[in-house]
């Protein structure tokens, strides 16, 4: 009798587990919205006004508007991405804060969550893929979760394959926080050089890089549009070369860093770039910054003595508008 009861319990449990698997497997997938609401478009306007204006202190207002729009329509990939970008911006430029609270790391978790939704709704958008992988790497590092870190790393490699002109930079930028002589840091620098190669359409001279002869290739169309300045990133060109120069300085190659920094001046909007004086100081102080870029001393100047990704302009060096 007891044996029969055990068999019935086992069958019932197995049946329940089977039902669960079937129920989950057959659940309808989340479908992307075909149109965008007026609420979402209004939130977008505030998003870009805040982002391009470098108004870090107004992130909560923009974030509330975008989150409300998302809750009203959770199938809008663009809105999900904008929520994610705002969380990412807040944590990326936490150097603006005198004492960043421990809870600032919650923005990494939420950024990852909303990028996951954006990727789910628009799996072909390689930018979303790259940012999702970056947030996974960040969360994996904070939680000392090696499995998540490895998953994020390989997702990042997939994103690079999907759109190398964009995600080679993204991957290298994220990895610029690694120790200067680590294998991953060396790969990050190699990715920056490869970005230049792809943007130029040929291999850049590693001894005497000169991007001036490629400036006529500037475009607003196709995969290579991200190599230049755009409405989304008004000073993308300048910011790219400032970061790459910083990475070379951190590695110890300050002489080459000066050559790379100088390429930023080729931009037709360099004169209007809010952070040109920051770059000029980097050129002058390149040799001295080898030590400071590798230091965690809290007394260092947050803007001038830290590698770009750790500064208060980690995002704004590329995205802040001059208007």
HUJOFEN-V154909 format. One record per residue. N is the residue number from 1. OMEGA is omega in radians with two decimals (none if undefined). Layout:
# HUJOFEN-V154909
n = [N	N]
omega = [OMEGA	OMEGA]
This chain:
# HUJOFEN-V154909
n = [1	2	3	4	5	6	7	8	9	10	11	12	13	14	15	16	17	18	19	20	21	22	23	24	25	26	27	28	29	30	31	32	33	34	35	36	37	38	39	40	41	42	43	44	45	46	47	48	49	50	51	52	53	54	55	56	57	58	59	60	61	62	63	64	65	66	67	68	69	70	71	72	73	74	75	76	77	78	79	80	81	82	83	84	85	86	87	88	89	90	91	92	93	94	95	96	97	98	99	100	101	102	103	104	105	106	107	108	109	110	111	112	113	114	115	116	117	118	119	120	121	122	123	124	125	126	127	128	129	130	131	132	133	134	135	136	137	138	139	140	141	142	143	144	145	146	147	148	149	150	151	152	153	154	155	156	157	158	159	160	161	162	163	164	165	166	167	168	169	170	171	172	173	174	175	176	177	178	179	180	181	182	183	184	185	186	187	188	189	190	191	192	193	194	195	196	197	198	199	200	201	202	203	204	205	206	207	208	209	210	211	212	213	214	215	216	217	218	219	220	221	222	223	224	225	226	227	228	229	230	231	232	233	234	235	236	237	238	239	240	241	242	243	244	245	246	247	248	249	250	251	252	253	254	255	256	257	258	259	260	261	262	263	264	265	266	267	268	269	270	271	272	273	274	275	276	277	278	279	280	281	282	283	284	285	286	287	288	289	290	291	292	293	294	295	296	297	298	299	300	301	302	303	304	305	306	307	308	309	310	311	312	313	314	315	316	317	318	319	320	321	322	323]
omega = [3.12	3.14	3.14	3.11	3.14	3.13	3.14	3.10	-3.13	3.14	3.13	-3.14	3.14	3.14	3.12	3.13	3.11	3.10	-3.14	-3.14	-3.13	-3.12	-3.13	-3.08	-3.08	3.11	-3.13	3.12	3.12	-3.09	-3.12	3.10	3.12	3.10	3.14	-3.08	3.07	3.10	3.13	-3.14	3.09	3.10	3.10	-3.13	3.11	3.11	-3.08	3.08	-3.14	-3.06	-3.13	3.11	-3.12	-3.04	-3.08	-3.09	3.13	3.11	-3.12	-3.13	3.14	-3.13	3.12	-3.14	-3.13	3.13	3.10	3.11	3.12	-3.14	3.10	3.12	-3.09	-3.14	-3.12	-3.08	-3.12	3.12	3.10	3.14	3.14	3.05	-3.14	-3.13	-3.14	3.07	-3.13	3.12	-3.09	-3.12	-3.11	-3.11	3.13	3.05	3.06	-3.06	3.11	3.11	-3.14	3.14	3.11	-3.09	3.10	3.14	3.08	3.12	3.09	3.13	-3.12	3.08	3.11	-3.12	-3.08	3.02	3.05	3.12	-3.14	3.12	3.12	-3.09	3.12	-3.05	-3.12	3.13	-3.03	3.10	3.10	3.14	-3.12	3.14	3.08	3.13	3.13	3.12	3.08	3.10	-3.13	-3.13	3.11	3.13	-3.12	-3.08	-3.10	-3.12	-3.05	3.13	3.12	3.12	-3.14	3.10	3.12	-3.12	-3.12	3.01	3.11	3.09	3.09	3.13	3.09	3.11	-3.09	3.13	-3.05	-3.11	3.13	-2.96	2.96	3.08	-3.12	-3.13	-3.13	-3.14	3.12	-3.07	-3.11	3.09	3.11	3.07	-2.97	-3.07	3.09	-3.14	-3.11	3.10	3.11	3.10	3.14	3.10	3.10	3.12	3.10	3.09	3.14	3.06	3.12	3.13	-3.10	3.12	-3.14	-3.08	3.09	-3.11	3.11	3.10	-3.10	3.12	-3.13	-3.13	3.12	-3.07	-3.04	-3.08	3.11	-3.04	3.14	-3.13	-3.09	-3.07	3.06	-3.11	3.04	-3.09	-3.07	3.10	-3.12	3.10	-3.00	3.08	-3.10	3.09	-3.13	-3.13	-3.03	-3.14	3.12	-3.11	-3.14	-3.12	3.12	-3.08	3.06	3.13	-3.12	3.07	3.10	-3.13	3.11	3.08	-3.14	3.12	-3.13	-3.11	-3.05	3.11	3.10	3.13	3.14	3.11	3.14	3.08	-3.07	-3.12	3.14	-3.10	3.11	-3.12	3.11	3.13	-3.10	-3.11	3.14	-3.09	-3.07	-3.01	3.12	3.12	3.08	3.12	3.14	3.11	3.10	3.11	-3.14	-3.05	-3.05	-3.09	-3.14	-3.09	3.08	-3.13	-3.06	3.14	3.11	-3.08	3.05	-3.12	-3.11	-3.12	-3.13	3.09	-3.04	-3.09	-2.99	-3.05	3.09	3.11	-2.93	-3.07	-3.14	-3.09	3.07	-3.14	-3.10	3.09	-2.99	3.12	3.11	-2.90	-3.11	-3.12	3.11	-3.10	none]
